[in-house]
Structures are given as structure tokens and as C-alpha cells.
Amino acid sequence: MMEGIALYLADWGPRLFEAASLTLLLTAAGFCGASLVGLGLEALRTSRSARLRGLVNSYV
């Protein structure tokens, strides 16, 4: 049983590590992008323009 697991990890381990690394990279990029969009929307939501506030509020 342990030999099968060791062979599995020897074969798939590097691929799984690469996939996990890519997943973490995409997660970090998505978080940064969403934060920038959120900050931009908040800036528009608190602007003096009623039209911009209404547009952002309808989106949110």
C-alpha cells in the first residue's frame, strides 16, 4: 500500500506542486484585482456626482 502511494507521489508530485503554485498565484492576482476594483467603486460611490453614485449603487 505504501509503495503505491510513494510511486503515485513520485509520478504526480511535481505536477500537483505546480498546479498548487499556479492556484495560489491566480488567487493572489484575483484578490489584488478585486481589491482595486472595489476601491475604485468605493471612490465613485462617495463622489459628489449624484449620477456616479447612482450608477455605482445600481451596480452594487
CHARMM internal coordinates of N, CA and C (Angstrom, degrees):
IC EDIT
DIST 1 N 1 CA 1.4425
DIST 1 CA 1 C 1.5243
ANGL 1 N 1 CA 1 C 110.80
DIST 1 C 2 N 1.3190
ANGL 1 CA 1 C 2 N 117.52
DIHE 1 N 1 CA 1 C 2 N -49.53
DIST 2 N 2 CA 1.4639
ANGL 1 C 2 N 2 CA 121.20
DIHE 1 CA 1 C 2 N 2 CA -179.57
DIST 2 CA 2 C 1.5221
ANGL 2 N 2 CA 2 C 111.36
DIHE 1 C 2 N 2 CA 2 C -65.02
DIST 2 C 3 N 1.3357
ANGL 2 CA 2 C 3 N 116.20
DIHE 2 N 2 CA 2 C 3 N -31.64
DIST 3 N 3 CA 1.4596
ANGL 2 C 3 N 3 CA 119.03
DIHE 2 CA 2 C 3 N 3 CA 179.05
DIST 3 CA 3 C 1.5257
ANGL 3 N 3 CA 3 C 110.41
DIHE 2 C 3 N 3 CA 3 C -66.06
DIST 3 C 4 N 1.3180
ANGL 3 CA 3 C 4 N 116.27
DIHE 3 N 3 CA 3 C 4 N -37.09
DIST 4 N 4 CA 1.4582
ANGL 3 C 4 N 4 CA 120.41
DIHE 3 CA 3 C 4 N 4 CA 178.99
DIST 4 CA 4 C 1.5193
ANGL 4 N 4 CA 4 C 111.61
DIHE 3 C 4 N 4 CA 4 C -65.73
DIST 4 C 5 N 1.3256
ANGL 4 CA 4 C 5 N 115.95
DIHE 4 N 4 CA 4 C 5 N -40.02
DIST 5 N 5 CA 1.4615
ANGL 4 C 5 N 5 CA 120.21
DIHE 4 CA 4 C 5 N 5 CA 178.71
DIST 5 CA 5 C 1.5254
ANGL 5 N 5 CA 5 C 110.07
DIHE 4 C 5 N 5 CA 5 C -66.92
DIST 5 C 6 N 1.3170
ANGL 5 CA 5 C 6 N 116.50
DIHE 5 N 5 CA 5 C 6 N -42.02
DIST 6 N 6 CA 1.4628
ANGL 5 C 6 N 6 CA 120.51
DIHE 5 CA 5 C 6 N 6 CA 179.66
DIST 6 CA 6 C 1.5241
ANGL 6 N 6 CA 6 C 110.72
DIHE 5 C 6 N 6 CA 6 C -63.51
DIST 6 C 7 N 1.3174
ANGL 6 CA 6 C 7 N 117.53
DIHE 6 N 6 CA 6 C 7 N -41.75
DIST 7 N 7 CA 1.4600
ANGL 6 C 7 N 7 CA 120.19
DIHE 6 CA 6 C 7 N 7 CA 177.78
DIST 7 CA 7 C 1.5281
ANGL 7 N 7 CA 7 C 111.31
DIHE 6 C 7 N 7 CA 7 C -66.46
DIST 7 C 8 N 1.3234
ANGL 7 CA 7 C 8 N 115.59
DIHE 7 N 7 CA 7 C 8 N -38.67
DIST 8 N 8 CA 1.4618
ANGL 7 C 8 N 8 CA 119.98
DIHE 7 CA 7 C 8 N 8 CA 178.27
DIST 8 CA 8 C 1.5238
ANGL 8 N 8 CA 8 C 110.48
DIHE 7 C 8 N 8 CA 8 C -62.10
DIST 8 C 9 N 1.3333
ANGL 8 CA 8 C 9 N 117.02
DIHE 8 N 8 CA 8 C 9 N -47.71
DIST 9 N 9 CA 1.4585
ANGL 8 C 9 N 9 CA 120.49
DIHE 8 CA 8 C 9 N 9 CA -179.43
DIST 9 CA 9 C 1.5213
ANGL 9 N 9 CA 9 C 111.98
DIHE 8 C 9 N 9 CA 9 C -67.48
DIST 9 C 10 N 1.3129
ANGL 9 CA 9 C 10 N 117.34
DIHE 9 N 9 CA 9 C 10 N -35.00
DIST 10 N 10 CA 1.4572
ANGL 9 C 10 N 10 CA 120.06
DIHE 9 CA 9 C 10 N 10 CA 178.10
DIST 10 CA 10 C 1.5233
ANGL 10 N 10 CA 10 C 110.45
DIHE 9 C 10 N 10 CA 10 C -64.75
DIST 10 C 11 N 1.3336
ANGL 10 CA 10 C 11 N 116.52
DIHE 10 N 10 CA 10 C 11 N -35.09
DIST 11 N 11 CA 1.4557
ANGL 10 C 11 N 11 CA 120.42
DIHE 10 CA 10 C 11 N 11 CA -178.61
DIST 11 CA 11 C 1.5257
ANGL 11 N 11 CA 11 C 111.54
DIHE 10 C 11 N 11 CA 11 C -82.81
DIST 11 C 12 N 1.3271
ANGL 11 CA 11 C 12 N 117.41
DIHE 11 N 11 CA 11 C 12 N -45.82
DIST 12 N 12 CA 1.4608
ANGL 11 C 12 N 12 CA 121.42
DIHE 11 CA 11 C 12 N 12 CA -172.68
DIST 12 CA 12 C 1.5190
ANGL 12 N 12 CA 12 C 114.22
DIHE 11 C 12 N 12 CA 12 C -100.24
DIST 12 C 13 N 1.3221
ANGL 12 CA 12 C 13 N 118.29
DIHE 12 N 12 CA 12 C 13 N -12.96
DIST 13 N 13 CA 1.4575
ANGL 12 C 13 N 13 CA 122.02
DIHE 12 CA 12 C 13 N 13 CA -176.83
DIST 13 CA 13 C 1.5226
ANGL 13 N 13 CA 13 C 114.39
DIHE 12 C 13 N 13 CA 13 C -53.18
DIST 13 C 14 N 1.3341
ANGL 13 CA 13 C 14 N 118.83
DIHE 13 N 13 CA 13 C 14 N -51.91
DIST 14 N 14 CA 1.4693
ANGL 13 C 14 N 14 CA 119.08
DIHE 13 CA 13 C 14 N 14 CA 179.78
DIST 14 CA 14 C 1.5294
ANGL 14 N 14 CA 14 C 112.87
DIHE 13 C 14 N 14 CA 14 C -62.08
DIST 14 C 15 N 1.3160
ANGL 14 CA 14 C 15 N 117.22
DIHE 14 N 14 CA 14 C 15 N -36.50
DIST 15 N 15 CA 1.4685
ANGL 14 C 15 N 15 CA 120.34
DIHE 14 CA 14 C 15 N 15 CA 178.51
DIST 15 CA 15 C 1.5247
ANGL 15 N 15 CA 15 C 111.12
DIHE 14 C 15 N 15 CA 15 C -68.08
DIST 15 C 16 N 1.3297
ANGL 15 CA 15 C 16 N 116.20
DIHE 15 N 15 CA 15 C 16 N -40.86
DIST 16 N 16 CA 1.4543
ANGL 15 C 16 N 16 CA 119.78
DIHE 15 CA 15 C 16 N 16 CA 178.28
DIST 16 CA 16 C 1.5259
ANGL 16 N 16 CA 16 C 111.25
DIHE 15 C 16 N 16 CA 16 C -65.95
DIST 16 C 17 N 1.3257
ANGL 16 CA 16 C 17 N 117.28
DIHE 16 N 16 CA 16 C 17 N -39.10
DIST 17 N 17 CA 1.4593
ANGL 16 C 17 N 17 CA 121.08
DIHE 16 CA 16 C 17 N 17 CA 177.55
DIST 17 CA 17 C 1.5246
ANGL 17 N 17 CA 17 C 110.47
DIHE 16 C 17 N 17 CA 17 C -64.44
DIST 17 C 18 N 1.3091
ANGL 17 CA 17 C 18 N 116.92
DIHE 17 N 17 CA 17 C 18 N -42.09
DIST 18 N 18 CA 1.4660
ANGL 17 C 18 N 18 CA 120.94
DIHE 17 CA 17 C 18 N 18 CA 178.43
DIST 18 CA 18 C 1.5285
ANGL 18 N 18 CA 18 C 110.71
DIHE 17 C 18 N 18 CA 18 C -63.91
DIST 18 C 19 N 1.3209
ANGL 18 CA 18 C 19 N 116.82
DIHE 18 N 18 CA 18 C 19 N -42.16
DIST 19 N 19 CA 1.4657
ANGL 18 C 19 N 19 CA 120.77
DIHE 18 CA 18 C 19 N 19 CA 179.12
DIST 19 CA 19 C 1.5285
ANGL 19 N 19 CA 19 C 110.90
DIHE 18 C 19 N 19 CA 19 C -65.55
DIST 19 C 20 N 1.3221
ANGL 19 CA 19 C 20 N 117.26
DIHE 19 N 19 CA 19 C 20 N -41.35
DIST 20 N 20 CA 1.4686
ANGL 19 C 20 N 20 CA 120.55
DIHE 19 CA 19 C 20 N 20 CA 178.49
DIST 20 CA 20 C 1.5246
ANGL 20 N 20 CA 20 C 110.69
DIHE 19 C 20 N 20 CA 20 C -65.60
DIST 20 C 21 N 1.3209
ANGL 20 CA 20 C 21 N 117.61
DIHE 20 N 20 CA 20 C 21 N -38.74
DIST 21 N 21 CA 1.4588
ANGL 20 C 21 N 21 CA 120.98
DIHE 20 CA 20 C 21 N 21 CA 177.89
DIST 21 CA 21 C 1.5235
ANGL 21 N 21 CA 21 C 110.93
DIHE 20 C 21 N 21 CA 21 C -64.16
DIST 21 C 22 N 1.3195
ANGL 21 CA 21 C 22 N 116.96
DIHE 21 N 21 CA 21 C 22 N -43.08
DIST 22 N 22 CA 1.4595
ANGL 21 C 22 N 22 CA 120.82
DIHE 21 CA 21 C 22 N 22 CA 178.43
DIST 22 CA 22 C 1.5253
ANGL 22 N 22 CA 22 C 110.87
DIHE 21 C 22 N 22 CA 22 C -65.23
DIST 22 C 23 N 1.3146
ANGL 22 CA 22 C 23 N 116.94
DIHE 22 N 22 CA 22 C 23 N -38.61
DIST 23 N 23 CA 1.4645
ANGL 22 C 23 N 23 CA 120.97
DIHE 22 CA 22 C 23 N 23 CA 177.63
DIST 23 CA 23 C 1.5235
ANGL 23 N 23 CA 23 C 110.97
DIHE 22 C 23 N 23 CA 23 C -61.64
DIST 23 C 24 N 1.3212
ANGL 23 CA 23 C 24 N 117.43
DIHE 23 N 23 CA 23 C 24 N -44.47
DIST 24 N 24 CA 1.4622
ANGL 23 C 24 N 24 CA 120.89
DIHE 23 CA 23 C 24 N 24 CA 178.85
DIST 24 CA 24 C 1.5281
ANGL 24 N 24 CA 24 C 111.26
DIHE 23 C 24 N 24 CA 24 C -65.44
DIST 24 C 25 N 1.3224
ANGL 24 CA 24 C 25 N 117.34
DIHE 24 N 24 CA 24 C 25 N -38.80
DIST 25 N 25 CA 1.4598
ANGL 24 C 25 N 25 CA 121.10
DIHE 24 CA 24 C 25 N 25 CA 178.09
DIST 25 CA 25 C 1.5232
ANGL 25 N 25 CA 25 C 111.11
DIHE 24 C 25 N 25 CA 25 C -64.04
DIST 25 C 26 N 1.3174
ANGL 25 CA 25 C 26 N 117.19
DIHE 25 N 25 CA 25 C 26 N -45.38
DIST 26 N 26 CA 1.4628
ANGL 25 C 26 N 26 CA 121.07
DIHE 25 CA 25 C 26 N 26 CA 178.97
DIST 26 CA 26 C 1.5269
ANGL 26 N 26 CA 26 C 111.53
DIHE 25 C 26 N 26 CA 26 C -66.43
DIST 26 C 27 N 1.3254
ANGL 26 CA 26 C 27 N 117.11
DIHE 26 N 26 CA 26 C 27 N -35.63
DIST 27 N 27 CA 1.4557
ANGL 26 C 27 N 27 CA 120.93
DIHE 26 CA 26 C 27 N 27 CA 176.78
DIST 27 CA 27 C 1.5219
ANGL 27 N 27 CA 27 C 110.73
DIHE 26 C 27 N 27 CA 27 C -63.99
DIST 27 C 28 N 1.3197
ANGL 27 CA 27 C 28 N 117.18
DIHE 27 N 27 CA 27 C 28 N -44.98
DIST 28 N 28 CA 1.4688
ANGL 27 C 28 N 28 CA 121.10
DIHE 27 CA 27 C 28 N 28 CA 179.38
DIST 28 CA 28 C 1.5309
ANGL 28 N 28 CA 28 C 110.57
DIHE 27 C 28 N 28 CA 28 C -64.64
DIST 28 C 29 N 1.3325
ANGL 28 CA 28 C 29 N 117.37
DIHE 28 N 28 CA 28 C 29 N -41.75
DIST 29 N 29 CA 1.4607
ANGL 28 C 29 N 29 CA 120.62
DIHE 28 CA 28 C 29 N 29 CA 179.11
DIST 29 CA 29 C 1.5262
ANGL 29 N 29 CA 29 C 110.76
DIHE 28 C 29 N 29 CA 29 C -64.98
DIST 29 C 30 N 1.3102
ANGL 29 CA 29 C 30 N 117.41
DIHE 29 N 29 CA 29 C 30 N -41.56
DIST 30 N 30 CA 1.4596
ANGL 29 C 30 N 30 CA 120.90
DIHE 29 CA 29 C 30 N 30 CA 177.54
DIST 30 CA 30 C 1.5167
ANGL 30 N 30 CA 30 C 112.31
DIHE 29 C 30 N 30 CA 30 C -64.51
DIST 30 C 31 N 1.3090
ANGL 30 CA 30 C 31 N 116.74
DIHE 30 N 30 CA 30 C 31 N -39.47
DIST 31 N 31 CA 1.4633
ANGL 30 C 31 N 31 CA 120.78
DIHE 30 CA 30 C 31 N 31 CA 178.00
DIST 31 CA 31 C 1.5242
ANGL 31 N 31 CA 31 C 110.85
DIHE 30 C 31 N 31 CA 31 C -63.69
DIST 31 C 32 N 1.3295
ANGL 31 CA 31 C 32 N 116.46
DIHE 31 N 31 CA 31 C 32 N -44.84
DIST 32 N 32 CA 1.4689
ANGL 31 C 32 N 32 CA 119.97
DIHE 31 CA 31 C 32 N 32 CA 179.54
DIST 32 CA 32 C 1.5263
ANGL 32 N 32 CA 32 C 110.91
DIHE 31 C 32 N 32 CA 32 C -64.97
DIST 32 C 33 N 1.3195
ANGL 32 CA 32 C 33 N 117.03
DIHE 32 N 32 CA 32 C 33 N -43.46
DIST 33 N 33 CA 1.4597
ANGL 32 C 33 N 33 CA 120.37
DIHE 32 CA 32 C 33 N 33 CA 178.84
DIST 33 CA 33 C 1.5142
ANGL 33 N 33 CA 33 C 112.12
DIHE 32 C 33 N 33 CA 33 C -62.99
DIST 33 C 34 N 1.3046
ANGL 33 CA 33 C 34 N 117.14
DIHE 33 N 33 CA 33 C 34 N -44.53
DIST 34 N 34 CA 1.4661
ANGL 33 C 34 N 34 CA 121.19
DIHE 33 CA 33 C 34 N 34 CA 179.80
DIST 34 CA 34 C 1.5250
ANGL 34 N 34 CA 34 C 110.85
DIHE 33 C 34 N 34 CA 34 C -65.89
DIST 34 C 35 N 1.3150
ANGL 34 CA 34 C 35 N 117.36
DIHE 34 N 34 CA 34 C 35 N -35.49
DIST 35 N 35 CA 1.4671
ANGL 34 C 35 N 35 CA 120.35
DIHE 34 CA 34 C 35 N 35 CA 177.79
DIST 35 CA 35 C 1.5241
ANGL 35 N 35 CA 35 C 110.73
DIHE 34 C 35 N 35 CA 35 C -65.41
DIST 35 C 36 N 1.3257
ANGL 35 CA 35 C 36 N 116.60
DIHE 35 N 35 CA 35 C 36 N -42.34
DIST 36 N 36 CA 1.4663
ANGL 35 C 36 N 36 CA 119.80
DIHE 35 CA 35 C 36 N 36 CA 179.16
DIST 36 CA 36 C 1.5241
ANGL 36 N 36 CA 36 C 111.46
DIHE 35 C 36 N 36 CA 36 C -65.00
DIST 36 C 37 N 1.3192
ANGL 36 CA 36 C 37 N 116.88
DIHE 36 N 36 CA 36 C 37 N -42.76
DIST 37 N 37 CA 1.4654
ANGL 36 C 37 N 37 CA 120.42
DIHE 36 CA 36 C 37 N 37 CA 178.35
DIST 37 CA 37 C 1.5271
ANGL 37 N 37 CA 37 C 109.59
DIHE 36 C 37 N 37 CA 37 C -64.44
DIST 37 C 38 N 1.3070
ANGL 37 CA 37 C 38 N 117.39
DIHE 37 N 37 CA 37 C 38 N -42.69
DIST 38 N 38 CA 1.4578
ANGL 37 C 38 N 38 CA 121.25
DIHE 37 CA 37 C 38 N 38 CA 179.51
DIST 38 CA 38 C 1.5199
ANGL 38 N 38 CA 38 C 112.46
DIHE 37 C 38 N 38 CA 38 C -63.14
DIST 38 C 39 N 1.3249
ANGL 38 CA 38 C 39 N 116.61
DIHE 38 N 38 CA 38 C 39 N -41.96
DIST 39 N 39 CA 1.4603
ANGL 38 C 39 N 39 CA 119.63
DIHE 38 CA 38 C 39 N 39 CA 177.58
DIST 39 CA 39 C 1.5215
ANGL 39 N 39 CA 39 C 111.17
DIHE 38 C 39 N 39 CA 39 C -65.17
DIST 39 C 40 N 1.3246
ANGL 39 CA 39 C 40 N 116.70
DIHE 39 N 39 CA 39 C 40 N -39.94
DIST 40 N 40 CA 1.4573
ANGL 39 C 40 N 40 CA 120.33
DIHE 39 CA 39 C 40 N 40 CA 177.29
DIST 40 CA 40 C 1.5169
ANGL 40 N 40 CA 40 C 112.32
DIHE 39 C 40 N 40 CA 40 C -63.13
DIST 40 C 41 N 1.3277
ANGL 40 CA 40 C 41 N 116.07
DIHE 40 N 40 CA 40 C 41 N -43.40
DIST 41 N 41 CA 1.4647
ANGL 40 C 41 N 41 CA 119.82
DIHE 40 CA 40 C 41 N 41 CA 178.60
DIST 41 CA 41 C 1.5260
ANGL 41 N 41 CA 41 C 111.22
DIHE 40 C 41 N 41 CA 41 C -65.36
DIST 41 C 42 N 1.3114
ANGL 41 CA 41 C 42 N 116.64
DIHE 41 N 41 CA 41 C 42 N -37.81
DIST 42 N 42 CA 1.4645
ANGL 41 C 42 N 42 CA 119.38
DIHE 41 CA 41 C 42 N 42 CA 178.08
DIST 42 CA 42 C 1.5184
ANGL 42 N 42 CA 42 C 110.76
DIHE 41 C 42 N 42 CA 42 C -66.39
DIST 42 C 43 N 1.3187
ANGL 42 CA 42 C 43 N 117.22
DIHE 42 N 42 CA 42 C 43 N -38.73
DIST 43 N 43 CA 1.4596
ANGL 42 C 43 N 43 CA 120.22
DIHE 42 CA 42 C 43 N 43 CA 177.32
DIST 43 CA 43 C 1.5259
ANGL 43 N 43 CA 43 C 110.35
DIHE 42 C 43 N 43 CA 43 C -62.86
DIST 43 C 44 N 1.3190
ANGL 43 CA 43 C 44 N 117.29
DIHE 43 N 43 CA 43 C 44 N -40.96
DIST 44 N 44 CA 1.4679
ANGL 43 C 44 N 44 CA 120.41
DIHE 43 CA 43 C 44 N 44 CA 177.95
DIST 44 CA 44 C 1.5246
ANGL 44 N 44 CA 44 C 111.38
DIHE 43 C 44 N 44 CA 44 C -69.68
DIST 44 C 45 N 1.3180
ANGL 44 CA 44 C 45 N 116.58
DIHE 44 N 44 CA 44 C 45 N -35.03
DIST 45 N 45 CA 1.4658
ANGL 44 C 45 N 45 CA 120.80
DIHE 44 CA 44 C 45 N 45 CA -178.38
DIST 45 CA 45 C 1.5200
ANGL 45 N 45 CA 45 C 111.63
DIHE 44 C 45 N 45 CA 45 C -66.73
DIST 45 C 46 N 1.3170
ANGL 45 CA 45 C 46 N 117.25
DIHE 45 N 45 CA 45 C 46 N -29.17
DIST 46 N 46 CA 1.4622
ANGL 45 C 46 N 46 CA 120.82
DIHE 45 CA 45 C 46 N 46 CA -179.69
DIST 46 CA 46 C 1.5207
ANGL 46 N 46 CA 46 C 112.30
DIHE 45 C 46 N 46 CA 46 C -99.72
DIST 46 C 47 N 1.3341
ANGL 46 CA 46 C 47 N 117.80
DIHE 46 N 46 CA 46 C 47 N 12.17
DIST 47 N 47 CA 1.4633
ANGL 46 C 47 N 47 CA 120.37
DIHE 46 CA 46 C 47 N 47 CA -179.77
DIST 47 CA 47 C 1.5244
ANGL 47 N 47 CA 47 C 111.06
DIHE 46 C 47 N 47 CA 47 C -73.61
DIST 47 C 48 N 1.3040
ANGL 47 CA 47 C 48 N 115.71
DIHE 47 N 47 CA 47 C 48 N 169.39
DIST 48 N 48 CA 1.4630
ANGL 47 C 48 N 48 CA 121.14
DIHE 47 CA 47 C 48 N 48 CA -179.66
DIST 48 CA 48 C 1.5226
ANGL 48 N 48 CA 48 C 111.83
DIHE 47 C 48 N 48 CA 48 C -78.96
DIST 48 C 49 N 1.3154
ANGL 48 CA 48 C 49 N 117.06
DIHE 48 N 48 CA 48 C 49 N -20.55
DIST 49 N 49 CA 1.4639
ANGL 48 C 49 N 49 CA 121.01
DIHE 48 CA 48 C 49 N 49 CA -176.74
DIST 49 CA 49 C 1.5320
ANGL 49 N 49 CA 49 C 110.12
DIHE 48 C 49 N 49 CA 49 C -76.64
DIST 49 C 50 N 1.3301
ANGL 49 CA 49 C 50 N 115.04
DIHE 49 N 49 CA 49 C 50 N 120.86
DIST 50 N 50 CA 1.4681
ANGL 49 C 50 N 50 CA 119.63
DIHE 49 CA 49 C 50 N 50 CA 178.91
DIST 50 CA 50 C 1.5251
ANGL 50 N 50 CA 50 C 110.52
DIHE 49 C 50 N 50 CA 50 C -66.08
DIST 50 C 51 N 1.3240
ANGL 50 CA 50 C 51 N 116.87
DIHE 50 N 50 CA 50 C 51 N -32.90
DIST 51 N 51 CA 1.4657
ANGL 50 C 51 N 51 CA 121.02
DIHE 50 CA 50 C 51 N 51 CA 179.68
DIST 51 CA 51 C 1.5279
ANGL 51 N 51 CA 51 C 111.06
DIHE 50 C 51 N 51 CA 51 C -64.48
DIST 51 C 52 N 1.3337
ANGL 51 CA 51 C 52 N 116.44
DIHE 51 N 51 CA 51 C 52 N -45.19
DIST 52 N 52 CA 1.4724
ANGL 51 C 52 N 52 CA 119.62
DIHE 51 CA 51 C 52 N 52 CA 178.28
DIST 52 CA 52 C 1.5239
ANGL 52 N 52 CA 52 C 111.38
DIHE 51 C 52 N 52 CA 52 C -65.86
DIST 52 C 53 N 1.3186
ANGL 52 CA 52 C 53 N 116.64
DIHE 52 N 52 CA 52 C 53 N -43.27
DIST 53 N 53 CA 1.4688
ANGL 52 C 53 N 53 CA 119.57
DIHE 52 CA 52 C 53 N 53 CA 178.09
DIST 53 CA 53 C 1.5261
ANGL 53 N 53 CA 53 C 110.81
DIHE 52 C 53 N 53 CA 53 C -59.97
DIST 53 C 54 N 1.3164
ANGL 53 CA 53 C 54 N 116.69
DIHE 53 N 53 CA 53 C 54 N -43.68
DIST 54 N 54 CA 1.4675
ANGL 53 C 54 N 54 CA 120.34
DIHE 53 CA 53 C 54 N 54 CA 179.23
DIST 54 CA 54 C 1.5107
ANGL 54 N 54 CA 54 C 112.27
DIHE 53 C 54 N 54 CA 54 C -64.18
DIST 54 C 55 N 1.3431
ANGL 54 CA 54 C 55 N 116.21
DIHE 54 N 54 CA 54 C 55 N -39.72
DIST 55 N 55 CA 1.4646
ANGL 54 C 55 N 55 CA 120.63
DIHE 54 CA 54 C 55 N 55 CA 179.07
DIST 55 CA 55 C 1.5312
ANGL 55 N 55 CA 55 C 110.74
DIHE 54 C 55 N 55 CA 55 C -63.50
DIST 55 C 56 N 1.3290
ANGL 55 CA 55 C 56 N 115.76
DIHE 55 N 55 CA 55 C 56 N -46.62
DIST 56 N 56 CA 1.4684
ANGL 55 C 56 N 56 CA 119.62
DIHE 55 CA 55 C 56 N 56 CA -178.92
DIST 56 CA 56 C 1.5275
ANGL 56 N 56 CA 56 C 110.26
DIHE 55 C 56 N 56 CA 56 C -68.10
DIST 56 C 57 N 1.3126
ANGL 56 CA 56 C 57 N 117.57
DIHE 56 N 56 CA 56 C 57 N -42.15
DIST 57 N 57 CA 1.4598
ANGL 56 C 57 N 57 CA 119.87
DIHE 56 CA 56 C 57 N 57 CA 179.86
DIST 57 CA 57 C 1.5288
ANGL 57 N 57 CA 57 C 111.32
DIHE 56 C 57 N 57 CA 57 C -63.13
DIST 57 C 58 N 1.3215
ANGL 57 CA 57 C 58 N 116.92
DIHE 57 N 57 CA 57 C 58 N -36.12
DIST 58 N 58 CA 1.4715
ANGL 57 C 58 N 58 CA 118.28
DIHE 57 CA 57 C 58 N 58 CA 178.20
DIST 58 CA 58 C 1.5293
ANGL 58 N 58 CA 58 C 110.60
DIHE 57 C 58 N 58 CA 58 C -70.39
DIST 58 C 59 N 1.3305
ANGL 58 CA 58 C 59 N 117.39
DIHE 58 N 58 CA 58 C 59 N -32.52
DIST 59 N 59 CA 1.4648
ANGL 58 C 59 N 59 CA 120.02
DIHE 58 CA 58 C 59 N 59 CA 176.89
DIST 59 CA 59 C 1.5186
ANGL 59 N 59 CA 59 C 110.35
DIHE 58 C 59 N 59 CA 59 C -68.74
DIST 59 C 60 N 1.3238
ANGL 59 CA 59 C 60 N 115.60
DIHE 59 N 59 CA 59 C 60 N -45.68
DIST 60 N 60 CA 1.4647
ANGL 59 C 60 N 60 CA 120.01
DIHE 59 CA 59 C 60 N 60 CA -178.60
DIST 60 CA 60 C 1.5082
ANGL 60 N 60 CA 60 C 109.70
DIHE 59 C 60 N 60 CA 60 C -68.56
END
COOR INIT
IC SEED 1 N 1 CA 1 C
IC BUILD
